[in-house]
């Protein structure tokens, strides 16, 4: 007899209403065009001195949502007022300390600081009316082994799960160049081992291109994907000009393979938020980004 996991029980108990808060609408039929809502990162909006001014500009440029940062983001009351005035949504927040105070660090004080930052990001996420915290779960380097980063980070994340479950906030891991969780199979396993419906994946399409193919990751991660980040990467520029120069190409002009990406999203029935994570700027720059997202999403 197969016994349900804690994740199974919590998902069943939460019901469809909770599912609409915690993740994308996986009730969407596979094979249909994915329903993607365009967002961008708050720091990309360069004009404006207030949240309201920045949200108004994002709306004018064609975006529906803005991802905030925490700890250290604007006061919740200012964000909520700007949302009410503009209709802009806040799909999530980005943990602002996860690179400095990593959850896999050998120093317990550093790990505690990272955990404190994650807990604050979860609280701010709820206060902003958002649904997901983007987290880089760990970093592997010469001083931090892969195995240690794996087990230490999972131990710290487990401490944050009760608050995330209580508040209905997803903790969503991003694939970044952190020498960690380098295959989609391992990424899926890492999520599943944490055994909670509030654990998912914030899949960055462009970050994978240097060492893989986004559509492979999408199909393997499947319903674990709660959010998307959108950027571009060129293997030719990487080869000719250097590794980081691969990002120096506009959305739609690189090697992400957007037609294959969109087909993979249709195959898993993804419907939800996709946030640009590229160099920001003024109204003309942000409008161009939104229009480029529209073009690749239509493939």
MIKOL-616367 format. One line per field, with one value per residue (C-alpha): residue number from 0; residue in one letter; x, y, z. Coordinates in steps of 0.02 Angstrom, whole numbers, plus 32768, in hexadecimal, padded with zeros to 4 digits. Example, Ala and Ser with C-alpha at 12.3 -4.5 7.8 and 13.67 -1.06 7.14 Angstrom:
num = (0 / 1)
residuo = (A / S)
px = (8267 / 82AC)
py = (7F1F / 7FCB)
pz = (8186 / 8165)
This chain:
num = (0 / 1 / 2 / 3 / 4 / 5 / 6 / 7 / 8 / 9 / 10 / 11 / 12 / 13 / 14 / 15 / 16 / 17 / 18 / 19 / 20 / 21 / 22 / 23 / 24 / 25 / 26 / 27 / 28 / 29 / 30 / 31 / 32 / 33 / 34 / 35 / 36 / 37 / 38 / 39 / 40 / 41 / 42 / 43 / 44 / 45 / 46 / 47 / 48 / 49 / 50 / 51 / 52 / 53 / 54 / 55 / 56 / 57 / 58 / 59 / 60 / 61 / 62 / 63 / 64 / 65 / 66 / 67 / 68 / 69 / 70 / 71 / 72 / 73 / 74 / 75 / 76 / 77 / 78 / 79 / 80 / 81 / 82 / 83 / 84 / 85 / 86 / 87 / 88 / 89 / 90 / 91 / 92 / 93 / 94 / 95 / 96 / 97 / 98 / 99 / 100 / 101 / 102 / 103 / 104 / 105 / 106 / 107 / 108 / 109 / 110 / 111 / 112 / 113 / 114 / 115 / 116 / 117 / 118 / 119 / 120 / 121 / 122 / 123 / 124 / 125 / 126 / 127 / 128 / 129 / 130 / 131 / 132 / 133 / 134 / 135 / 136 / 137 / 138 / 139 / 140 / 141 / 142 / 143 / 144 / 145 / 146 / 147 / 148 / 149 / 150 / 151 / 152 / 153 / 154 / 155 / 156 / 157 / 158 / 159 / 160 / 161 / 162 / 163 / 164 / 165 / 166 / 167 / 168 / 169 / 170 / 171 / 172 / 173 / 174 / 175 / 176 / 177 / 178 / 179 / 180 / 181 / 182 / 183 / 184 / 185 / 186 / 187 / 188 / 189 / 190 / 191 / 192 / 193 / 194 / 195 / 196 / 197 / 198 / 199 / 200 / 201 / 202 / 203 / 204 / 205 / 206 / 207 / 208 / 209 / 210 / 211 / 212 / 213 / 214 / 215 / 216 / 217 / 218 / 219 / 220 / 221 / 222 / 223 / 224 / 225 / 226 / 227 / 228 / 229 / 230 / 231 / 232 / 233 / 234 / 235 / 236 / 237 / 238 / 239 / 240 / 241 / 242 / 243 / 244 / 245 / 246 / 247 / 248 / 249 / 250 / 251 / 252 / 253 / 254 / 255 / 256 / 257 / 258 / 259 / 260 / 261 / 262 / 263 / 264 / 265 / 266 / 267 / 268 / 269 / 270 / 271 / 272 / 273 / 274 / 275 / 276 / 277 / 278 / 279 / 280 / 281 / 282 / 283 / 284 / 285 / 286 / 287 / 288 / 289 / 290 / 291 / 292 / 293 / 294 / 295 / 296 / 297 / 298)
residuo = (X / X / X / X / X / X / X / X / X / X / X / X / X / X / X / X / X / X / X / X / X / X / X / X / X / X / X / X / X / X / X / X / X / X / X / X / X / X / X / X / X / X / X / X / X / X / X / X / X / X / X / X / X / X / X / X / X / X / X / X / X / X / X / X / X / X / X / X / X / X / X / X / X / X / X / X / X / X / X / X / X / X / X / X / X / X / X / X / X / X / X / X / X / X / X / X / X / X / X / X / X / X / X / X / X / X / X / X / X / X / X / X / X / X / X / X / X / X / X / X / X / X / X / X / X / X / X / X / X / X / X / X / X / X / X / X / X / X / X / X / X / X / X / X / X / X / X / X / X / X / X / X / X / X / X / X / X / X / X / X / X / X / X / X / X / X / X / X / X / X / X / X / X / X / X / X / X / X / X / X / X / X / X / X / X / X / X / X / X / X / X / X / X / X / X / X / X / X / X / X / X / X / X / X / X / X / X / X / X / X / X / X / X / X / X / X / X / X / X / X / X / X / X / X / X / X / X / X / X / X / X / X / X / X / X / X / X / X / X / X / X / X / X / X / X / X / X / X / X / X / X / X / X / X / X / X / X / X / X / X / X / X / X / X / X / X / X / X / X / X / X / X / X / X / X / X / X / X / X / X / X / X / X / X / X / X / X / X / X / X / X / X / X / X / X / X / X / X / X)
px = (8000 / 8041 / 802C / 8010 / 809F / 808F / 808E / 7FFB / 7F97 / 7FB7 / 7F8C / 7EE9 / 7EBA / 7EE1 / 7E67 / 7E57 / 7E4C / 7EF8 / 7F3E / 7F0C / 7F71 / 8009 / 802F / 8003 / 7F5D / 7F88 / 7ED2 / 7F01 / 7EF2 / 7F98 / 7FA6 / 7F50 / 7FB2 / 7FFE / 7FB0 / 8045 / 8039 / 80CA / 812A / 81D1 / 8246 / 822C / 82E1 / 82CD / 8257 / 82D3 / 8263 / 81F6 / 821D / 8186 / 8137 / 809D / 8101 / 815F / 80C2 / 806C / 8100 / 8101 / 8048 / 8061 / 80EC / 807C / 80A4 / 8024 / 8092 / 812F / 819C / 81DC / 8278 / 8281 / 82C8 / 82DB / 8248 / 81CE / 814D / 80B9 / 803A / 808F / 8093 / 7FDD / 7FA6 / 8004 / 7FB5 / 7F07 / 7F27 / 7F71 / 7F30 / 7FE3 / 7FF9 / 808C / 80A4 / 813A / 81D5 / 828D / 82F0 / 8371 / 83EF / 83FB / 84A2 / 84F8 / 84B2 / 84A4 / 8443 / 84D0 / 855A / 85C9 / 85B3 / 8513 / 8505 / 8504 / 8480 / 8416 / 8422 / 83EB / 835A / 8326 / 8328 / 82BD / 823F / 8232 / 821C / 818D / 8138 / 8151 / 8110 / 806F / 8065 / 8079 / 7FEE / 806C / 8079 / 812E / 81DC / 826A / 82FB / 83AA / 83B4 / 8470 / 8519 / 85A3 / 8658 / 8706 / 86DC / 862A / 8616 / 8582 / 8547 / 8556 / 84F9 / 846F / 844F / 846C / 83F9 / 836D / 837B / 8368 / 82DA / 827A / 827D / 8224 / 819F / 8126 / 811B / 8108 / 807C / 8026 / 8029 / 8009 / 80AC / 8114 / 81D1 / 820D / 82C0 / 8316 / 8394 / 842B / 84E5 / 8507 / 8559 / 84C4 / 8430 / 8478 / 83FB / 833D / 8336 / 8396 / 8331 / 828F / 82D4 / 8309 / 8259 / 8205 / 8274 / 8235 / 8186 / 8118 / 809B / 80ED / 8192 / 81A7 / 8218 / 822E / 8272 / 82E9 / 82E2 / 837F / 83EE / 83E5 / 8420 / 84D9 / 84D2 / 842C / 8388 / 82F6 / 8270 / 82C2 / 82BD / 8209 / 81CA / 822A / 81FA / 8146 / 80CA / 8159 / 816E / 8114 / 8161 / 81CE / 825C / 8279 / 8320 / 8387 / 8431 / 849E / 8517 / 856F / 8593 / 85CC / 8645 / 8685 / 8687 / 8687 / 8610 / 85AE / 859E / 8521 / 849D / 84BE / 8431 / 837B / 82E9 / 82C4 / 836F / 83D0 / 83CD / 833F / 82DA / 8237 / 81C8 / 8205 / 81F6 / 8142 / 8117 / 8160 / 80F9 / 805E / 808C / 8090 / 7FF7 / 8051 / 7FED / 8034 / 80B5 / 814E / 81C2 / 8246 / 82F0 / 835B / 83A7 / 831E / 830D / 8291 / 81E5 / 8228 / 829B / 8214 / 8195 / 820F / 8229 / 816D / 8155 / 81E2 / 8192 / 80ED / 8143 / 819A / 80FF / 809B / 810C)
py = (8000 / 80AD / 812A / 81E3 / 8258 / 82F2 / 8357 / 82F0 / 830A / 83C5 / 83DB / 837B / 83DC / 8484 / 846D / 84CB / 8576 / 8564 / 8523 / 85C3 / 8627 / 85B7 / 8592 / 85A1 / 8563 / 84B1 / 8491 / 84D8 / 8452 / 8413 / 843E / 84E7 / 8587 / 85B0 / 8644 / 86AC / 874D / 87C6 / 880A / 885D / 8879 / 8916 / 894E / 894D / 89E4 / 8A73 / 8B0F / 8B3F / 8B61 / 8B0B / 8A60 / 8AAE / 8B06 / 8A66 / 89FD / 8A7B / 8A71 / 89B3 / 89B5 / 8A32 / 89C5 / 892C / 88CC / 8880 / 8861 / 8897 / 8825 / 8879 / 885D / 882C / 8848 / 8902 / 8922 / 89B4 / 89BB / 8947 / 89D3 / 8A32 / 8997 / 896D / 8A1F / 8A1E / 8978 / 89BB / 8A58 / 8A02 / 8950 / 8911 / 886C / 8830 / 8779 / 8761 / 87A1 / 877B / 874D / 87D9 / 8782 / 86D3 / 86F3 / 8742 / 86D7 / 8630 / 85A2 / 8526 / 858B / 852E / 85BB / 85A2 / 865F / 867C / 85F6 / 8643 / 86EE / 869F / 8648 / 86E9 / 8740 / 86B7 / 86BF / 877C / 8768 / 86EE / 876A / 87FA / 878E / 8774 / 882D / 885F / 87E8 / 8781 / 86C5 / 868D / 86B0 / 8695 / 8640 / 860D / 8577 / 8563 / 8587 / 8509 / 8544 / 850D / 851F / 84D8 / 8428 / 83F4 / 8376 / 83EF / 8476 / 83FB / 83BE / 8462 / 84C4 / 8445 / 8448 / 8506 / 8508 / 8489 / 8508 / 8586 / 8510 / 851F / 85DD / 85CF / 8550 / 85BA / 8656 / 85FE / 8635 / 85CE / 85BC / 85AD / 857F / 85D4 / 857E / 85F2 / 85E3 / 85A9 / 8501 / 84AB / 8442 / 8436 / 83BF / 83BF / 8311 / 834C / 83ED / 8389 / 8314 / 83A7 / 83ED / 8345 / 831B / 83B6 / 836A / 8405 / 8455 / 84FF / 84C8 / 84E2 / 8523 / 85D2 / 859C / 8615 / 85EF / 864A / 860E / 855A / 8577 / 8577 / 84C1 / 847B / 8494 / 84EC / 847B / 83E2 / 8434 / 846C / 83BF / 836F / 83F1 / 83F4 / 842C / 8458 / 84F8 / 8587 / 861D / 8644 / 86BE / 86FB / 872B / 86FC / 86A9 / 8699 / 8607 / 865E / 86FA / 868B / 862F / 86CB / 874D / 86F1 / 8697 / 8729 / 877E / 86F6 / 875B / 87F3 / 87D2 / 8807 / 8792 / 8731 / 874C / 86C0 / 8605 / 85E7 / 8591 / 85E8 / 8580 / 84E3 / 853A / 856B / 84BD / 8473 / 84ED / 84B6 / 8401 / 8418 / 848A / 851C / 85BB / 8644 / 86CD / 86EB / 8777 / 87CE / 87CF / 8839 / 88E5 / 8963 / 8A19 / 8A9F / 8A92 / 8A6C / 89E3 / 8990 / 8998 / 8940 / 88B7 / 889D / 8896 / 8819 / 87AB / 87B3 / 877A / 86E3 / 86B3 / 86AD / 8626)
pz = (8000 / 7FD4 / 8060 / 8039 / 805D / 80C9 / 8028 / 7FE4 / 8082 / 8087 / 7FD0 / 7FE3 / 807F / 8032 / 7FA2 / 7F00 / 7F50 / 7F9E / 7EFB / 7EA4 / 7F24 / 7F32 / 7E7E / 7DC6 / 7D82 / 7D59 / 7D31 / 7C86 / 7BFF / 7BBB / 7B03 / 7B14 / 7B02 / 7BAC / 7C03 / 7C3A / 7C9D / 7C82 / 7D17 / 7D33 / 7DC5 / 7E2B / 7E15 / 7D58 / 7D61 / 7D64 / 7D57 / 7DEB / 7EA0 / 7EEE / 7EDF / 7E92 / 7E0A / 7DE1 / 7DDC / 7D6B / 7CF3 / 7CF5 / 7CCA / 7C3D / 7BF4 / 7BEA / 7C89 / 7CFE / 7D95 / 7DF1 / 7E5B / 7EF9 / 7F64 / 801B / 809B / 807B / 8008 / 8011 / 809E / 8080 / 808E / 8001 / 7F92 / 7FB5 / 7F91 / 7EEB / 7EBD / 7EE1 / 7E7B / 7DE2 / 7DDC / 7DD7 / 7E33 / 7E9C / 7E70 / 7EE1 / 7F38 / 7F20 / 7FBB / 7FC4 / 8035 / 7FE9 / 7F91 / 8029 / 80B5 / 805E / 80AD / 808A / 80DD / 815B / 81D9 / 823E / 8258 / 819D / 8185 / 820F / 81BD / 811A / 816E / 81C3 / 811A / 80CD / 815B / 8146 / 808A / 80AA / 8120 / 80A6 / 8018 / 8078 / 80A6 / 7FEF / 7FBB / 7F5B / 7F4B / 7F37 / 7F7A / 7EFF / 7F58 / 7F23 / 7F99 / 7FA6 / 7F55 / 7F35 / 7F2D / 7F5F / 8017 / 8012 / 7FD0 / 7F67 / 7FE8 / 8079 / 801A / 7FF0 / 80A1 / 80FC / 808A / 8096 / 8154 / 8157 / 80D8 / 8140 / 81CF / 815E / 811A / 81AF / 819C / 80DF / 80F4 / 8177 / 8109 / 8063 / 8013 / 7F9C / 7FB0 / 7EFC / 7ED0 / 7E3E / 7DCE / 7DCC / 7DAF / 7E61 / 7E36 / 7E87 / 7E4B / 7D9E / 7D4F / 7D46 / 7D93 / 7E2B / 7E35 / 7E38 / 7EBD / 7F2B / 7F26 / 7F45 / 7FDA / 8034 / 8028 / 8034 / 7FBD / 7FDC / 7F90 / 7ED6 / 7E4D / 7E04 / 7D5B / 7D05 / 7C4B / 7C15 / 7CA3 / 7C65 / 7BB3 / 7BDD / 7C15 / 7BDA / 7B81 / 7BD8 / 7B90 / 7BDF / 7C8A / 7C74 / 7C4C / 7CDC / 7D5E / 7D20 / 7DA7 / 7E1C / 7DB6 / 7E0E / 7DB6 / 7D1E / 7D04 / 7C53 / 7C0B / 7B73 / 7B57 / 7ABD / 7AAF / 7A1E / 7A86 / 7B15 / 7AA2 / 7A4A / 7AD5 / 7B7C / 7BEF / 7C38 / 7B8F / 7B64 / 7BBF / 7B50 / 7AD7 / 7AD8 / 7AFB / 7A5D / 7A0E / 7A63 / 7A7B / 7AF7 / 7A6E / 7A98 / 7A28 / 7A82 / 7B2B / 7B09 / 7ACE / 7B6D / 7BD5 / 7B74 / 7B93 / 7C51 / 7C52 / 7CA1 / 7CB9 / 7D26 / 7D3B / 7CD1 / 7D0B / 7CA3 / 7CF6 / 7C83 / 7C84 / 7CA6 / 7C78 / 7C44 / 7BF4 / 7B47 / 7B88 / 7BF4 / 7B67 / 7AF3 / 7B75 / 7B88 / 7ACC / 7AB8 / 7B3E / 7ADF / 7A3F / 7A8B / 7AF0 / 7A4D / 7A01)
